[in-house]
């Protein structure tokens, strides 16, 4: 039996078994194995390792595409030096994803542009890498989905990704006000996930401002009671990344402007 025939049959079998990565790298791996004198076990180990890594990357990519995450961020990209007020150890401890196993929530508070969404997105990516189901939504989009489920009679009949995922990020809580009816829908969302799954909240409002936002202090108290019972709260006080370097540049531009010549009437008035 010729080597060419064996290779063709092997390639066909790998295709049928859906081992595409192994099929694609097999010829090059065989050459490397021969030149470096690998054992059969080493060759098999390298091939299966590459196949597993490829499938894992496809799984993660698929999870991220279906999660609603607008962009992929990692913790390595976060500039802790720009936000010296943040407790780095507290944040880094979250990236072992143990809070998901313990059904805890994470709440990022701070003004716009300080990196709340970046950290939430990075945790979502890490959770996907750990094999957890994930979902990303903004607060306005979540309220829209909850209202739609209620109005169409779908509420409670089939759990949606924003309800049943192991980790859900609700971004921009507090940027737009919601009425009492919508507040009640958000309470039902929080209560449903309480001690069952983990939720990450990002908000530009301190907790004592939530009553003004939601217009119902009783429901707000119930929401916070469930969100904060098992939670990690990260307060970020600092400058906006989006304005990084721009404010100083604007100030320098103002300083560089030539002084205006006094108008004639001002000169005359000073005489």
Buried (B, 14 or more C-beta within 10 A) or exposed (E): EEEEEEEEEEBEEBEEEEBBBBBBBBEEBBEEBEEEEBEEEEBEEBBEEBBEEBBEEEEBEEBBEEBBBEEBBEBEEBEEEBBEEBEEEEBEEBBEBEBBEEBBBBBBBBEEBBBBBBBBBBBBBBBBBBEBBBBBBBBBBBBEBBBEBBEEEEBEEEEEBBBBBBBBBBBBBBBEEBEEEBBBBBBBBBBBBBEEBBBBBBBBBEBEEBBEBBBBEEBBEBBBEBBEEBBBBBBBEBEBBEEEEEEEEEEEEEEEEEEEEEEEEEEEEEE
